[in-house]
Amino acid sequence: MEPGLSLYQFPGCPYCQRVRDALKRLKLDVEMRDITAQPQYRDELVRATGRGTVPVLRIEDTPGSVRWLPESLDIIRYLEERAAR
C-alpha cells in the first residue's frame, strides 16, 4: 500500500476507472475510498474540497500535511511522477 495516498472514487465513474487503470499499469496499491458504499468518505471529501465530485486523490506528504488533488489526468500525472522516483 502506498503510504499517504487515498483515492476517493466509486466503481461506475469512468474518470475514476481511468485512474484505477493507471494505478494498475504503474503497479501502485492505493487505498480506495468508495464514496457511494461508505457515505462518510463523501462527507470527508465535501468538507475538504467543497464538492463531492470524484476522482480525488488525498495526499498526506507528512503527518498533518494533506493535499487534495482532483481531476483524473492530474492524478495520473502525479502518480506517474511518483512511480518514477
PDB file with SEQRES, HELIX, SHEET and CRYST1 records, atoms N, CA, C and O in Angstrom:
SEQRES   1 A   85  MET GLU PRO GLY LEU SER LEU TYR GLN PHE PRO GLY CYS          
SEQRES   2 A   85  PRO TYR CYS GLN ARG VAL ARG ASP ALA LEU LYS ARG LEU          
SEQRES   3 A   85  LYS LEU ASP VAL GLU MET ARG ASP ILE THR ALA GLN PRO          
SEQRES   4 A   85  GLN TYR ARG ASP GLU LEU VAL ARG ALA THR GLY ARG GLY          
SEQRES   5 A   85  THR VAL PRO VAL LEU ARG ILE GLU ASP THR PRO GLY SER          
SEQRES   6 A   85  VAL ARG TRP LEU PRO GLU SER LEU ASP ILE ILE ARG TYR          
SEQRES   7 A   85  LEU GLU GLU ARG ALA ALA ARG                                  
HELIX    1 AA1 PRO A   14  LEU A   26  1                                  13    
HELIX    2 AA2 PRO A   39  THR A   49  1                                  11    
HELIX    3 AA3 SER A   72  ALA A   84  1                                  13    
SHEET    1 AA1 4 GLU A  31  ASP A  34  0                                        
SHEET    2 AA1 4 LEU A   5  GLN A   9  1                                        
SHEET    3 AA1 4 VAL A  56  THR A  62 -1                                        
SHEET    4 AA1 4 SER A  65  PRO A  70 -1                                        
CRYST1    1.000    1.000    1.000  90.00  90.00  90.00 P 1           1          
ATOM      1  N   MET A   1       0.853  -1.182   0.000  1.00  0.00           N  
ATOM      2  CA  MET A   1       0.000   0.000   0.000  1.00  0.00           C  
ATOM      3  C   MET A   1       0.899   1.246   0.000  1.00  0.00           C  
ATOM      4  O   MET A   1       1.820   1.368   0.808  1.00  0.00           O  
ATOM      5  N   GLU A   2       0.607   2.155  -0.920  1.00  0.00           N  
ATOM      6  CA  GLU A   2       1.364   3.401  -0.990  1.00  0.00           C  
ATOM      7  C   GLU A   2       1.026   4.259   0.226  1.00  0.00           C  
ATOM      8  O   GLU A   2      -0.134   4.622   0.417  1.00  0.00           O  
ATOM      9  N   PRO A   3       2.002   4.581   1.035  1.00  0.00           N  
ATOM     10  CA  PRO A   3       1.717   5.382   2.234  1.00  0.00           C  
ATOM     11  C   PRO A   3       1.248   6.792   1.878  1.00  0.00           C  
ATOM     12  O   PRO A   3       1.794   7.442   0.987  1.00  0.00           O  
ATOM     13  N   GLY A   4       0.222   7.244   2.599  1.00  0.00           N  
ATOM     14  CA  GLY A   4      -0.231   8.621   2.455  1.00  0.00           C  
ATOM     15  C   GLY A   4      -1.144   8.902   1.282  1.00  0.00           C  
ATOM     16  O   GLY A   4      -1.493  10.059   1.046  1.00  0.00           O  
ATOM     17  N   LEU A   5      -1.551   7.865   0.526  1.00  0.00           N  
ATOM     18  CA  LEU A   5      -2.413   8.087  -0.630  1.00  0.00           C  
ATOM     19  C   LEU A   5      -3.748   7.380  -0.461  1.00  0.00           C  
ATOM     20  O   LEU A   5      -3.801   6.213  -0.072  1.00  0.00           O  
ATOM     21  N   SER A   6      -4.837   8.106  -0.761  1.00  0.00           N  
ATOM     22  CA  SER A   6      -6.180   7.533  -0.776  1.00  0.00           C  
ATOM     23  C   SER A   6      -6.915   8.108  -1.978  1.00  0.00           C  
ATOM     24  O   SER A   6      -6.880   9.314  -2.220  1.00  0.00           O  
ATOM     25  N   LEU A   7      -7.581   7.237  -2.728  1.00  0.00           N  
ATOM     26  CA  LEU A   7      -8.343   7.681  -3.890  1.00  0.00           C  
ATOM     27  C   LEU A   7      -9.827   7.653  -3.554  1.00  0.00           C  
ATOM     28  O   LEU A   7     -10.392   6.596  -3.276  1.00  0.00           O  
ATOM     29  N   TYR A   8     -10.450   8.820  -3.583  1.00  0.00           N  
ATOM     30  CA  TYR A   8     -11.887   8.945  -3.400  1.00  0.00           C  
ATOM     31  C   TYR A   8     -12.517   8.727  -4.762  1.00  0.00           C  
ATOM     32  O   TYR A   8     -12.206   9.440  -5.716  1.00  0.00           O  
ATOM     33  N   GLN A   9     -13.418   7.725  -4.859  1.00  0.00           N  
ATOM     34  CA  GLN A   9     -13.931   7.299  -6.150  1.00  0.00           C  
ATOM     35  C   GLN A   9     -15.182   6.465  -5.945  1.00  0.00           C  
ATOM     36  O   GLN A   9     -15.613   6.239  -4.814  1.00  0.00           O  
ATOM     37  N   PHE A  10     -15.767   6.005  -7.057  1.00  0.00           N  
ATOM     38  CA  PHE A  10     -16.807   4.981  -6.985  1.00  0.00           C  
ATOM     39  C   PHE A  10     -16.750   4.147  -8.259  1.00  0.00           C  
ATOM     40  O   PHE A  10     -16.314   4.635  -9.301  1.00  0.00           O  
ATOM     41  N   PRO A  11     -17.187   2.890  -8.183  1.00  0.00           N  
ATOM     42  CA  PRO A  11     -16.983   1.945  -9.277  1.00  0.00           C  
ATOM     43  C   PRO A  11     -17.540   2.367 -10.635  1.00  0.00           C  
ATOM     44  O   PRO A  11     -16.894   2.086 -11.645  1.00  0.00           O  
ATOM     45  N   GLY A  12     -18.685   3.017 -10.723  1.00  0.00           N  
ATOM     46  CA  GLY A  12     -19.282   3.343 -12.006  1.00  0.00           C  
ATOM     47  C   GLY A  12     -18.769   4.600 -12.674  1.00  0.00           C  
ATOM     48  O   GLY A  12     -19.254   4.961 -13.746  1.00  0.00           O  
ATOM     49  N   CYS A  13     -17.822   5.264 -12.089  1.00  0.00           N  
ATOM     50  CA  CYS A  13     -17.313   6.535 -12.609  1.00  0.00           C  
ATOM     51  C   CYS A  13     -16.226   6.284 -13.659  1.00  0.00           C  
ATOM     52  O   CYS A  13     -15.200   5.685 -13.336  1.00  0.00           O  
ATOM     53  N   PRO A  14     -16.425   6.728 -14.913  1.00  0.00           N  
ATOM     54  CA  PRO A  14     -15.419   6.472 -15.947  1.00  0.00           C  
ATOM     55  C   PRO A  14     -14.088   7.192 -15.704  1.00  0.00           C  
ATOM     56  O   PRO A  14     -13.033   6.680 -16.080  1.00  0.00           O  
ATOM     57  N   TYR A  15     -14.129   8.354 -15.090  1.00  0.00           N  
ATOM     58  CA  TYR A  15     -12.879   9.073 -14.804  1.00  0.00           C  
ATOM     59  C   TYR A  15     -12.111   8.372 -13.687  1.00  0.00           C  
ATOM     60  O   TYR A  15     -10.880   8.350 -13.683  1.00  0.00           O  
ATOM     61  N   CYS A  16     -12.850   7.804 -12.747  1.00  0.00           N  
ATOM     62  CA  CYS A  16     -12.219   7.012 -11.688  1.00  0.00           C  
ATOM     63  C   CYS A  16     -11.583   5.758 -12.280  1.00  0.00           C  
ATOM     64  O   CYS A  16     -10.495   5.350 -11.874  1.00  0.00           O  
ATOM     65  N   GLN A  17     -12.271   5.155 -13.241  1.00  0.00           N  
ATOM     66  CA  GLN A  17     -11.727   3.963 -13.898  1.00  0.00           C  
ATOM     67  C   GLN A  17     -10.418   4.293 -14.601  1.00  0.00           C  
ATOM     68  O   GLN A  17      -9.492   3.482 -14.600  1.00  0.00           O  
ATOM     69  N   ARG A  18     -10.336   5.458 -15.192  1.00  0.00           N  
ATOM     70  CA  ARG A  18      -9.099   5.903 -15.854  1.00  0.00           C  
ATOM     71  C   ARG A  18      -7.944   5.917 -14.847  1.00  0.00           C  
ATOM     72  O   ARG A  18      -6.834   5.487 -15.161  1.00  0.00           O  
ATOM     73  N   VAL A  19      -8.215   6.413 -13.635  1.00  0.00           N  
ATOM     74  CA  VAL A  19      -7.175   6.456 -12.595  1.00  0.00           C  
ATOM     75  C   VAL A  19      -6.852   5.044 -12.103  1.00  0.00           C  
ATOM     76  O   VAL A  19      -5.685   4.706 -11.907  1.00  0.00           O  
ATOM     77  N   ARG A  20      -7.886   4.220 -11.903  1.00  0.00           N  
ATOM     78  CA  ARG A  20      -7.646   2.843 -11.454  1.00  0.00           C  
ATOM     79  C   ARG A  20      -6.813   2.078 -12.485  1.00  0.00           C  
ATOM     80  O   ARG A  20      -5.945   1.288 -12.114  1.00  0.00           O  
ATOM     81  N   ASP A  21      -7.070   2.306 -13.772  1.00  0.00           N  
ATOM     82  CA  ASP A  21      -6.267   1.664 -14.827  1.00  0.00           C  
ATOM     83  C   ASP A  21      -4.807   2.112 -14.743  1.00  0.00           C  
ATOM     84  O   ASP A  21      -3.898   1.298 -14.908  1.00  0.00           O  
ATOM     85  N   ALA A  22      -4.584   3.387 -14.491  1.00  0.00           N  
ATOM     86  CA  ALA A  22      -3.215   3.900 -14.358  1.00  0.00           C  
ATOM     87  C   ALA A  22      -2.527   3.287 -13.138  1.00  0.00           C  
ATOM     88  O   ALA A  22      -1.348   2.937 -13.197  1.00  0.00           O  
ATOM     89  N   LEU A  23      -3.255   3.159 -12.049  1.00  0.00           N  
ATOM     90  CA  LEU A  23      -2.685   2.537 -10.851  1.00  0.00           C  
ATOM     91  C   LEU A  23      -2.233   1.113 -11.149  1.00  0.00           C  
ATOM     92  O   LEU A  23      -1.153   0.691 -10.735  1.00  0.00           O  
ATOM     93  N   LYS A  24      -3.067   0.386 -11.865  1.00  0.00           N  
ATOM     94  CA  LYS A  24      -2.732  -0.995 -12.224  1.00  0.00           C  
ATOM     95  C   LYS A  24      -1.496  -1.028 -13.120  1.00  0.00           C  
ATOM     96  O   LYS A  24      -0.584  -1.826 -12.903  1.00  0.00           O  
ATOM     97  N   ARG A  25      -1.474  -0.157 -14.124  1.00  0.00           N  
ATOM     98  CA  ARG A  25      -0.345  -0.096 -15.058  1.00  0.00           C  
ATOM     99  C   ARG A  25       0.954   0.248 -14.336  1.00  0.00           C  
ATOM    100  O   ARG A  25       2.015  -0.292 -14.651  1.00  0.00           O  
ATOM    101  N   LEU A  26       0.857   1.153 -13.363  1.00  0.00           N  
ATOM    102  CA  LEU A  26       2.041   1.598 -12.619  1.00  0.00           C  
ATOM    103  C   LEU A  26       2.385   0.677 -11.450  1.00  0.00           C  
ATOM    104  O   LEU A  26       3.401   0.860 -10.780  1.00  0.00           O  
ATOM    105  N   LYS A  27       1.516  -0.326 -11.213  1.00  0.00           N  
ATOM    106  CA  LYS A  27       1.708  -1.281 -10.117  1.00  0.00           C  
ATOM    107  C   LYS A  27       1.755  -0.575  -8.757  1.00  0.00           C  
ATOM    108  O   LYS A  27       2.588  -0.883  -7.905  1.00  0.00           O  
ATOM    109  N   LEU A  28       0.836   0.381  -8.582  1.00  0.00           N  
ATOM    110  CA  LEU A  28       0.723   1.109  -7.319  1.00  0.00           C  
ATOM    111  C   LEU A  28      -0.536   0.646  -6.592  1.00  0.00           C  
ATOM    112  O   LEU A  28      -1.606   0.546  -7.192  1.00  0.00           O  
ATOM    113  N   ASP A  29      -0.402   0.368  -5.317  1.00  0.00           N  
ATOM    114  CA  ASP A  29      -1.527  -0.054  -4.494  1.00  0.00           C  
ATOM    115  C   ASP A  29      -1.920   1.120  -3.602  1.00  0.00           C  
ATOM    116  O   ASP A  29      -1.180   1.503  -2.696  1.00  0.00           O  
ATOM    117  N   VAL A  30      -3.097   1.685  -3.874  1.00  0.00           N  
ATOM    118  CA  VAL A  30      -3.574   2.869  -3.160  1.00  0.00           C  
ATOM    119  C   VAL A  30      -4.888   2.521  -2.471  1.00  0.00           C  
ATOM    120  O   VAL A  30      -5.700   1.772  -3.014  1.00  0.00           O  
ATOM    121  N   GLU A  31      -5.090   3.056  -1.294  1.00  0.00           N  
ATOM    122  CA  GLU A  31      -6.352   2.840  -0.590  1.00  0.00           C  
ATOM    123  C   GLU A  31      -7.498   3.430  -1.410  1.00  0.00           C  
ATOM    124  O   GLU A  31      -7.448   4.593  -1.810  1.00  0.00           O  
ATOM    125  N   MET A  32      -8.530   2.619  -1.657  1.00  0.00           N  
ATOM    126  CA  MET A  32      -9.717   3.054  -2.391  1.00  0.00           C  
ATOM    127  C   MET A  32     -10.799   3.441  -1.399  1.00  0.00           C  
ATOM    128  O   MET A  32     -11.134   2.666  -0.503  1.00  0.00           O  
ATOM    129  N   ARG A  33     -11.339   4.628  -1.554  1.00  0.00           N  
ATOM    130  CA  ARG A  33     -12.419   5.106  -0.698  1.00  0.00           C  
ATOM    131  C   ARG A  33     -13.660   5.330  -1.562  1.00  0.00           C  
ATOM    132  O   ARG A  33     -13.779   6.343  -2.251  1.00  0.00           O  
ATOM    133  N   ASP A  34     -14.572   4.374  -1.514  1.00  0.00           N  
ATOM    134  CA  ASP A  34     -15.784   4.387  -2.324  1.00  0.00           C  
ATOM    135  C   ASP A  34     -16.817   5.303  -1.681  1.00  0.00           C  
ATOM    136  O   ASP A  34     -17.356   4.990  -0.619  1.00  0.00           O  
ATOM    137  N   ILE A  35     -17.093   6.436  -2.324  1.00  0.00           N  
ATOM    138  CA  ILE A  35     -17.986   7.437  -1.734  1.00  0.00           C  
ATOM    139  C   ILE A  35     -19.451   7.026  -1.782  1.00  0.00           C  
ATOM    140  O   ILE A  35     -20.276   7.628  -1.095  1.00  0.00           O  
ATOM    141  N   THR A  36     -19.798   6.007  -2.583  1.00  0.00           N  
ATOM    142  CA  THR A  36     -21.185   5.547  -2.622  1.00  0.00           C  
ATOM    143  C   THR A  36     -21.431   4.445  -1.596  1.00  0.00           C  
ATOM    144  O   THR A  36     -22.505   4.390  -0.997  1.00  0.00           O  
ATOM    145  N   ALA A  37     -20.466   3.580  -1.391  1.00  0.00           N  
ATOM    146  CA  ALA A  37     -20.618   2.484  -0.435  1.00  0.00           C  
ATOM    147  C   ALA A  37     -20.401   2.951   1.000  1.00  0.00           C  
ATOM    148  O   ALA A  37     -20.959   2.380   1.937  1.00  0.00           O  
ATOM    149  N   GLN A  38     -19.591   3.988   1.166  1.00  0.00           N  
ATOM    150  CA  GLN A  38     -19.275   4.487   2.502  1.00  0.00           C  
ATOM    151  C   GLN A  38     -19.462   6.004   2.513  1.00  0.00           C  
ATOM    152  O   GLN A  38     -18.532   6.756   2.225  1.00  0.00           O  
ATOM    153  N   PRO A  39     -20.688   6.445   2.852  1.00  0.00           N  
ATOM    154  CA  PRO A  39     -21.016   7.878   2.785  1.00  0.00           C  
ATOM    155  C   PRO A  39     -20.099   8.787   3.611  1.00  0.00           C  
ATOM    156  O   PRO A  39     -19.980   9.975   3.309  1.00  0.00           O  
ATOM    157  N   GLN A  40     -19.456   8.250   4.640  1.00  0.00           N  
ATOM    158  CA  GLN A  40     -18.554   9.102   5.423  1.00  0.00           C  
ATOM    159  C   GLN A  40     -17.390   9.596   4.568  1.00  0.00           C  
ATOM    160  O   GLN A  40     -16.841  10.665   4.835  1.00  0.00           O  
ATOM    161  N   TYR A  41     -17.005   8.828   3.538  1.00  0.00           N  
ATOM    162  CA  TYR A  41     -15.934   9.280   2.645  1.00  0.00           C  
ATOM    163  C   TYR A  41     -16.408  10.447   1.777  1.00  0.00           C  
ATOM    164  O   TYR A  41     -15.645  11.380   1.524  1.00  0.00           O  
ATOM    165  N   ARG A  42     -17.648  10.400   1.325  1.00  0.00           N  
ATOM    166  CA  ARG A  42     -18.192  11.534   0.567  1.00  0.00           C  
ATOM    167  C   ARG A  42     -18.251  12.768   1.459  1.00  0.00           C  
ATOM    168  O   ARG A  42     -17.919  13.870   1.022  1.00  0.00           O  
ATOM    169  N   ASP A  43     -18.672  12.585   2.707  1.00  0.00           N  
ATOM    170  CA  ASP A  43     -18.720  13.703   3.655  1.00  0.00           C  
ATOM    171  C   ASP A  43     -17.338  14.312   3.857  1.00  0.00           C  
ATOM    172  O   ASP A  43     -17.195  15.535   3.862  1.00  0.00           O  
ATOM    173  N   GLU A  44     -16.313  13.466   4.025  1.00  0.00           N  
ATOM    174  CA  GLU A  44     -14.927  13.949   4.180  1.00  0.00           C  
ATOM    175  C   GLU A  44     -14.509  14.759   2.955  1.00  0.00           C  
ATOM    176  O   GLU A  44     -13.916  15.832   3.070  1.00  0.00           O  
ATOM    177  N   LEU A  45     -14.832  14.220   1.784  1.00  0.00           N  
ATOM    178  CA  LEU A  45     -14.462  14.871   0.527  1.00  0.00           C  
ATOM    179  C   LEU A  45     -15.109  16.246   0.404  1.00  0.00           C  
ATOM    180  O   LEU A  45     -14.446  17.217   0.040  1.00  0.00           O  
ATOM    181  N   VAL A  46     -16.400  16.330   0.706  1.00  0.00           N  
ATOM    182  CA  VAL A  46     -17.116  17.603   0.611  1.00  0.00           C  
ATOM    183  C   VAL A  46     -16.574  18.600   1.625  1.00  0.00           C  
ATOM    184  O   VAL A  46     -16.413  19.779   1.308  1.00  0.00           O  
ATOM    185  N   ARG A  47     -16.291  18.143   2.837  1.00  0.00           N  
ATOM    186  CA  ARG A  47     -15.711  19.041   3.855  1.00  0.00           C  
ATOM    187  C   ARG A  47     -14.359  19.588   3.400  1.00  0.00           C  
ATOM    188  O   ARG A  47     -14.051  20.761   3.609  1.00  0.00           O  
ATOM    189  N   ALA A  48     -13.566  18.735   2.785  1.00  0.00           N  
ATOM    190  CA  ALA A  48     -12.203  19.141   2.406  1.00  0.00           C  
ATOM    191  C   ALA A  48     -12.158  19.981   1.132  1.00  0.00           C  
ATOM    192  O   ALA A  48     -11.355  20.908   1.031  1.00  0.00           O  
ATOM    193  N   THR A  49     -13.012  19.663   0.161  1.00  0.00           N  
ATOM    194  CA  THR A  49     -12.906  20.312  -1.151  1.00  0.00           C  
ATOM    195  C   THR A  49     -14.085  21.206  -1.496  1.00  0.00           C  
ATOM    196  O   THR A  49     -14.005  22.015  -2.420  1.00  0.00           O  
ATOM    197  N   GLY A  50     -15.178  21.065  -0.758  1.00  0.00           N  
ATOM    198  CA  GLY A  50     -16.359  21.853  -1.050  1.00  0.00           C  
ATOM    199  C   GLY A  50     -17.257  21.246  -2.117  1.00  0.00           C  
ATOM    200  O   GLY A  50     -18.273  21.836  -2.485  1.00  0.00           O  
ATOM    201  N   ARG A  51     -16.884  20.064  -2.618  1.00  0.00           N  
ATOM    202  CA  ARG A  51     -17.708  19.393  -3.623  1.00  0.00           C  
ATOM    203  C   ARG A  51     -17.551  17.878  -3.519  1.00  0.00           C  
ATOM    204  O   ARG A  51     -16.595  17.379  -2.924  1.00  0.00           O  
ATOM    205  N   GLY A  52     -18.491  17.167  -4.098  1.00  0.00           N  
ATOM    206  CA  GLY A  52     -18.492  15.714  -3.993  1.00  0.00           C  
ATOM    207  C   GLY A  52     -18.124  14.995  -5.262  1.00  0.00           C  
ATOM    208  O   GLY A  52     -18.423  13.811  -5.415  1.00  0.00           O  
ATOM    209  N   THR A  53     -17.470  15.702  -6.188  1.00  0.00           N  
ATOM    210  CA  THR A  53     -17.099  15.066  -7.453  1.00  0.00           C  
ATOM    211  C   THR A  53     -15.805  14.283  -7.294  1.00  0.00           C  
ATOM    212  O   THR A  53     -14.915  14.665  -6.534  1.00  0.00           O  
ATOM    213  N   VAL A  54     -15.719  13.184  -8.024  1.00  0.00           N  
ATOM    214  CA  VAL A  54     -14.554  12.301  -7.983  1.00  0.00           C  
ATOM    215  C   VAL A  54     -14.063  12.064  -9.401  1.00  0.00           C  
ATOM    216  O   VAL A  54     -14.808  12.299 -10.352  1.00  0.00           O  
ATOM    217  N   PRO A  55     -12.846  11.611  -9.565  1.00  0.00           N  
ATOM    218  CA  PRO A  55     -11.896  11.156  -8.565  1.00  0.00           C  
ATOM    219  C   PRO A  55     -11.130  12.307  -7.921  1.00  0.00           C  
ATOM    220  O   PRO A  55     -10.922  13.364  -8.517  1.00  0.00           O  
ATOM    221  N   VAL A  56     -10.725  12.059  -6.690  1.00  0.00           N  
ATOM    222  CA  VAL A  56      -9.855  12.986  -5.967  1.00  0.00           C  
ATOM    223  C   VAL A  56      -8.840  12.143  -5.204  1.00  0.00           C  
ATOM    224  O   VAL A  56      -9.201  11.184  -4.522  1.00  0.00           O  
ATOM    225  N   LEU A  57      -7.585  12.508  -5.325  1.00  0.00           N  
ATOM    226  CA  LEU A  57      -6.519  11.819  -4.603  1.00  0.00           C  
ATOM    227  C   LEU A  57      -6.159  12.631  -3.370  1.00  0.00           C  
ATOM    228  O   LEU A  57      -5.815  13.809  -3.466  1.00  0.00           O  
ATOM    229  N   ARG A  58      -6.242  11.989  -2.211  1.00  0.00           N  
ATOM    230  CA  ARG A  58      -5.828  12.610  -0.951  1.00  0.00           C  
ATOM    231  C   ARG A  58      -4.365  12.235  -0.731  1.00  0.00           C  
ATOM    232  O   ARG A  58      -4.010  11.057  -0.687  1.00  0.00           O  
ATOM    233  N   ILE A  59      -3.531  13.251  -0.594  1.00  0.00           N  
ATOM    234  CA  ILE A  59      -2.086  13.055  -0.459  1.00  0.00           C  
ATOM    235  C   ILE A  59      -1.659  13.602   0.892  1.00  0.00           C  
ATOM    236  O   ILE A  59      -1.812  14.790   1.175  1.00  0.00           O  
ATOM    237  N   GLU A  60      -1.124  12.718   1.720  1.00  0.00           N  
ATOM    238  CA  GLU A  60      -0.585  13.139   3.011  1.00  0.00           C  
ATOM    239  C   GLU A  60       0.934  13.016   2.917  1.00  0.00           C  
ATOM    240  O   GLU A  60       1.494  11.931   3.068  1.00  0.00           O  
ATOM    241  N   ASP A  61       1.594  14.162   2.662  1.00  0.00           N  
ATOM    242  CA  ASP A  61       3.046  14.164   2.486  1.00  0.00           C  
ATOM    243  C   ASP A  61       3.760  13.899   3.802  1.00  0.00           C  
ATOM    244  O   ASP A  61       4.670  13.073   3.873  1.00  0.00           O  
ATOM    245  N   THR A  62       3.346  14.593   4.820  1.00  0.00           N  
ATOM    246  CA  THR A  62       3.859  14.395   6.167  1.00  0.00           C  
ATOM    247  C   THR A  62       2.649  14.388   7.092  1.00  0.00           C  
ATOM    248  O   THR A  62       1.601  14.924   6.730  1.00  0.00           O  
ATOM    249  N   PRO A  63       2.766  13.797   8.268  1.00  0.00           N  
ATOM    250  CA  PRO A  63       1.609  13.774   9.167  1.00  0.00           C  
ATOM    251  C   PRO A  63       1.040  15.182   9.379  1.00  0.00           C  
ATOM    252  O   PRO A  63       1.751  16.100   9.788  1.00  0.00           O  
ATOM    253  N   GLY A  64      -0.251  15.327   9.094  1.00  0.00           N  
ATOM    254  CA  GLY A  64      -0.910  16.612   9.270  1.00  0.00           C  
ATOM    255  C   GLY A  64      -0.873  17.513   8.051  1.00  0.00           C  
ATOM    256  O   GLY A  64      -1.559  18.535   8.022  1.00  0.00           O  
ATOM    257  N   SER A  65      -0.082  17.156   7.040  1.00  0.00           N  
ATOM    258  CA  SER A  65       0.014  17.949   5.811  1.00  0.00           C  
ATOM    259  C   SER A  65      -0.724  17.207   4.699  1.00  0.00           C  
ATOM    260  O   SER A  65      -0.202  16.251   4.125  1.00  0.00           O  
ATOM    261  N   VAL A  66      -1.946  17.661   4.401  1.00  0.00           N  
ATOM    262  CA  VAL A  66      -2.795  16.965   3.439  1.00  0.00           C  
ATOM    263  C   VAL A  66      -3.103  17.867   2.252  1.00  0.00           C  
ATOM    264  O   VAL A  66      -3.438  19.041   2.410  1.00  0.00           O  
ATOM    265  N   ARG A  67      -2.982  17.287   1.050  1.00  0.00           N  
ATOM    266  CA  ARG A  67      -3.378  17.962  -0.186  1.00  0.00           C  
ATOM    267  C   ARG A  67      -4.450  17.112  -0.852  1.00  0.00           C  
ATOM    268  O   ARG A  67      -4.444  15.887  -0.737  1.00  0.00           O  
ATOM    269  N   TRP A  68      -5.362  17.766  -1.544  1.00  0.00           N  
ATOM    270  CA  TRP A  68      -6.429  17.085  -2.273  1.00  0.00           C  
ATOM    271  C   TRP A  68      -6.240  17.399  -3.752  1.00  0.00           C  
ATOM    272  O   TRP A  68      -6.274  18.561  -4.157  1.00  0.00           O  
ATOM    273  N   LEU A  69      -6.042  16.360  -4.552  1.00  0.00           N  
ATOM    274  CA  LEU A  69      -5.769  16.535  -5.977  1.00  0.00           C  
ATOM    275  C   LEU A  69      -6.946  15.993  -6.797  1.00  0.00           C  
ATOM    276  O   LEU A  69      -7.120  14.779  -6.893  1.00  0.00           O  
ATOM    277  N   PRO A  70      -7.758  16.885  -7.391  1.00  0.00           N  
ATOM    278  CA  PRO A  70      -8.860  16.448  -8.251  1.00  0.00           C  
ATOM    279  C   PRO A  70      -8.384  16.267  -9.692  1.00  0.00           C  
ATOM    280  O   PRO A  70      -7.223  16.517 -10.016  1.00  0.00           O  
ATOM    281  N   GLU A  71      -9.305  15.828 -10.543  1.00  0.00           N  
ATOM    282  CA  GLU A  71      -9.096  15.698 -11.990  1.00  0.00           C  
ATOM    283  C   GLU A  71      -8.235  14.478 -12.329  1.00  0.00           C  
ATOM    284  O   GLU A  71      -7.072  14.390 -11.935  1.00  0.00           O  
ATOM    285  N   SER A  72      -8.825  13.557 -13.056  1.00  0.00           N  
ATOM    286  CA  SER A  72      -8.181  12.279 -13.349  1.00  0.00           C  
ATOM    287  C   SER A  72      -6.819  12.432 -14.026  1.00  0.00           C  
ATOM    288  O   SER A  72      -5.872  11.741 -13.649  1.00  0.00           O  
ATOM    289  N   LEU A  73      -6.699  13.315 -15.009  1.00  0.00           N  
ATOM    290  CA  LEU A  73      -5.418  13.439 -15.711  1.00  0.00           C  
ATOM    291  C   LEU A  73      -4.330  14.021 -14.816  1.00  0.00           C  
ATOM    292  O   LEU A  73      -3.166  13.637 -14.929  1.00  0.00           O  
ATOM    293  N   ASP A  74      -4.694  14.940 -13.931  1.00  0.00           N  
ATOM    294  CA  ASP A  74      -3.723  15.488 -12.976  1.00  0.00           C  
ATOM    295  C   ASP A  74      -3.292  14.414 -11.981  1.00  0.00           C  
ATOM    296  O   ASP A  74      -2.120  14.335 -11.612  1.00  0.00           O  
ATOM    297  N   ILE A  75      -4.244  13.592 -11.550  1.00  0.00           N  
ATOM    298  CA  ILE A  75      -3.923  12.498 -10.632  1.00  0.00           C  
ATOM    299  C   ILE A  75      -2.970  11.513 -11.303  1.00  0.00           C  
ATOM    300  O   ILE A  75      -1.984  11.087 -10.702  1.00  0.00           O  
ATOM    301  N   ILE A  76      -3.265  11.158 -12.537  1.00  0.00           N  
ATOM    302  CA  ILE A  76      -2.410  10.205 -13.261  1.00  0.00           C  
ATOM    303  C   ILE A  76      -1.009  10.769 -13.444  1.00  0.00           C  
ATOM    304  O   ILE A  76      -0.024  10.051 -13.271  1.00  0.00           O  
ATOM    305  N   ARG A  77      -0.910  12.036 -13.789  1.00  0.00           N  
ATOM    306  CA  ARG A  77       0.404  12.673 -13.949  1.00  0.00           C  
ATOM    307  C   ARG A  77       1.191  12.612 -12.633  1.00  0.00           C  
ATOM    308  O   ARG A  77       2.379  12.289 -12.631  1.00  0.00           O  
ATOM    309  N   TYR A  78       0.524  12.922 -11.519  1.00  0.00           N  
ATOM    310  CA  TYR A  78       1.174  12.859 -10.201  1.00  0.00           C  
ATOM    311  C   TYR A  78       1.644  11.430  -9.912  1.00  0.00           C  
ATOM    312  O   TYR A  78       2.769  11.230  -9.456  1.00  0.00           O  
ATOM    313  N   LEU A  79       0.796  10.444 -10.172  1.00  0.00           N  
ATOM    314  CA  LEU A  79       1.148   9.049  -9.891  1.00  0.00           C  
ATOM    315  C   LEU A  79       2.314   8.580 -10.754  1.00  0.00           C  
ATOM    316  O   LEU A  79       3.185   7.853 -10.276  1.00  0.00           O  
ATOM    317  N   GLU A  80       2.338   8.989 -12.017  1.00  0.00           N  
ATOM    318  CA  GLU A  80       3.444   8.630 -12.893  1.00  0.00           C  
ATOM    319  C   GLU A  80       4.751   9.219 -12.388  1.00  0.00           C  
ATOM    320  O   GLU A  80       5.780   8.543 -12.395  1.00  0.00           O  
ATOM    321  N   GLU A  81       4.720  10.475 -11.949  1.00  0.00           N  
ATOM    322  CA  GLU A  81       5.923  11.108 -11.407  1.00  0.00           C  
ATOM    323  C   GLU A  81       6.363  10.408 -10.129  1.00  0.00           C  
ATOM    324  O   GLU A  81       7.555  10.185  -9.922  1.00  0.00           O  
ATOM    325  N   ARG A  82       5.421  10.064  -9.285  1.00  0.00           N  
ATOM    326  CA  ARG A  82       5.736   9.383  -8.025  1.00  0.00           C  
ATOM    327  C   ARG A  82       6.334   8.000  -8.288  1.00  0.00           C  
ATOM    328  O   ARG A  82       7.285   7.598  -7.618  1.00  0.00           O  
ATOM    329  N   ALA A  83       5.782   7.274  -9.261  1.00  0.00           N  
ATOM    330  CA  ALA A  83       6.270   5.936  -9.584  1.00  0.00           C  
ATOM    331  C   ALA A  83       7.678   5.982 -10.182  1.00  0.00           C  
ATOM    332  O   ALA A  83       8.449   5.031 -10.050  1.00  0.00           O  
ATOM    333  N   ALA A  84       8.002   7.091 -10.835  1.00  0.00           N  
ATOM    334  CA  ALA A  84       9.317   7.228 -11.474  1.00  0.00           C  
ATOM    335  C   ALA A  84      10.440   7.495 -10.471  1.00  0.00           C  
ATOM    336  O   ALA A  84      11.616   7.341 -10.799  1.00  0.00           O  
ATOM    337  N   ARG A  85      10.081   7.892  -9.258  1.00  0.00           N  
ATOM    338  CA  ARG A  85      11.102   8.203  -8.243  1.00  0.00           C  
ATOM    339  C   ARG A  85      11.801   6.974  -7.748  1.00  0.00           C  
ATOM    340  O   ARG A  85      12.684   7.066  -6.895  1.00  0.00           O  
TER     341      ARG A  85                                                      
END                                                                             
